[in-house]
Amino acid sequence: MSERDVFLTEDGLKKLESELDELKTVRRKEIAERIKQALSFGDISENSEYDQA
């Protein structure tokens, strides 16, 4: 990853923190559920649902 300075406004930082929080809570649960459902279909080597999750 590139090591360069990134300048953010206070509002920009809050927006990024909010987005990260949503990804770590809401979206993670949704994706885990999709993976669980895909795994229930059996062999994942040719499982398009698993690939999409």
Phi and psi restraints in degrees (value plus and minus 20) as a CYANA .aco file:
   2 SER   PHI     -90.6   -50.6
   2 SER   PSI     117.2   157.2
   3 GLU   PHI    -121.7   -81.7
   3 GLU   PSI      72.5   112.5
   4 ARG   PHI    -157.8  -117.8
   4 ARG   PSI     136.3   176.3
   5 ASP   PHI     -92.3   -52.3
   5 ASP   PSI     116.7   156.7
   6 VAL   PHI    -142.8  -102.8
   6 VAL   PSI     104.7   144.7
   7 PHE   PHI    -122.3   -82.3
   7 PHE   PSI     111.8   151.8
   8 LEU   PHI    -148.7  -108.7
   8 LEU   PSI     127.1   167.1
   9 THR   PHI    -100.0   -60.0
   9 THR   PSI     147.4   187.4
  10 GLU   PHI     -80.8   -40.8
  10 GLU   PSI     -61.3   -21.3
  11 ASP   PHI     -85.5   -45.5
  11 ASP   PSI     -58.9   -18.9
  12 GLY   PHI     -82.8   -42.8
  12 GLY   PSI     -61.6   -21.6
  13 LEU   PHI     -83.9   -43.9
  13 LEU   PSI     -63.6   -23.6
  14 LYS   PHI     -82.2   -42.2
  14 LYS   PSI     -59.3   -19.3
  15 LYS   PHI     -84.0   -44.0
  15 LYS   PSI     -64.8   -24.8
  16 LEU   PHI     -84.2   -44.2
  16 LEU   PSI     -60.8   -20.8
  17 GLU   PHI     -84.6   -44.6
  17 GLU   PSI     -58.9   -18.9
  18 SER   PHI     -85.6   -45.6
  18 SER   PSI     -62.8   -22.8
  19 GLU   PHI     -83.4   -43.4
  19 GLU   PSI     -63.1   -23.1
  20 LEU   PHI     -81.9   -41.9
  20 LEU   PSI     -62.8   -22.8
  21 ASP   PHI     -81.0   -41.0
  21 ASP   PSI     -62.8   -22.8
  22 GLU   PHI     -84.3   -44.3
  22 GLU   PSI     -62.2   -22.2
  23 LEU   PHI     -83.5   -43.5
  23 LEU   PSI     -57.9   -17.9
  24 LYS   PHI     -98.3   -58.3
  24 LYS   PSI     -40.4    -0.4
  25 THR   PHI    -130.3   -90.3
  25 THR   PSI     -94.2   -54.2
  26 VAL   PHI     -84.1   -44.1
  26 VAL   PSI     -76.0   -36.0
  27 ARG   PHI     -85.7   -45.7
  27 ARG   PSI     -56.9   -16.9
  28 ARG   PHI     -81.2   -41.2
  28 ARG   PSI     -62.5   -22.5
  29 LYS   PHI     -84.8   -44.8
  29 LYS   PSI     -61.4   -21.4
  30 GLU   PHI     -82.4   -42.4
  30 GLU   PSI     -65.2   -25.2
  31 ILE   PHI     -87.6   -47.6
  31 ILE   PSI     -59.9   -19.9
  32 ALA   PHI     -80.7   -40.7
  32 ALA   PSI     -59.8   -19.8
  33 GLU   PHI     -86.5   -46.5
  33 GLU   PSI     -60.9   -20.9
  34 ARG   PHI     -84.2   -44.2
  34 ARG   PSI     -59.6   -19.6
  35 ILE   PHI     -86.7   -46.7
  35 ILE   PSI     -62.5   -22.5
  36 LYS   PHI     -79.4   -39.4
  36 LYS   PSI     -63.9   -23.9
  37 GLN   PHI     -84.8   -44.8
  37 GLN   PSI     -63.5   -23.5
  38 ALA   PHI     -83.0   -43.0
  38 ALA   PSI     -59.9   -19.9
  39 LEU   PHI     -85.0   -45.0
  39 LEU   PSI     -48.0    -8.0
  40 SER   PHI     -88.5   -48.5
  40 SER   PSI     -35.9     4.1
  41 PHE   PHI    -102.1   -62.1
  41 PHE   PSI     -22.4    17.6
  42 GLY   PHI      82.8   122.8
  42 GLY   PSI    -158.5  -118.5
  43 ASP   PHI     -71.9   -31.9
  43 ASP   PSI     101.5   141.5
  44 ILE   PHI    -109.9   -69.9
  44 ILE   PSI     -22.8    17.2
  45 SER   PHI     -85.8   -45.8
  45 SER   PSI     -48.1    -8.1
  46 GLU   PHI    -150.1  -110.1
  46 GLU   PSI      28.4    68.4
  47 ASN   PHI    -134.2   -94.2
  47 ASN   PSI      81.1   121.1
  48 SER   PHI     -85.1   -45.1
  48 SER   PSI     -50.7   -10.7
  49 GLU   PHI     -83.8   -43.8
  49 GLU   PSI     -59.3   -19.3
  50 TYR   PHI     -86.5   -46.5
  50 TYR   PSI     -63.5   -23.5
  51 ASP   PHI     -80.5   -40.5
  51 ASP   PSI     -59.4   -19.4
  52 GLN   PHI     -90.3   -50.3
  52 GLN   PSI     -54.2   -14.2
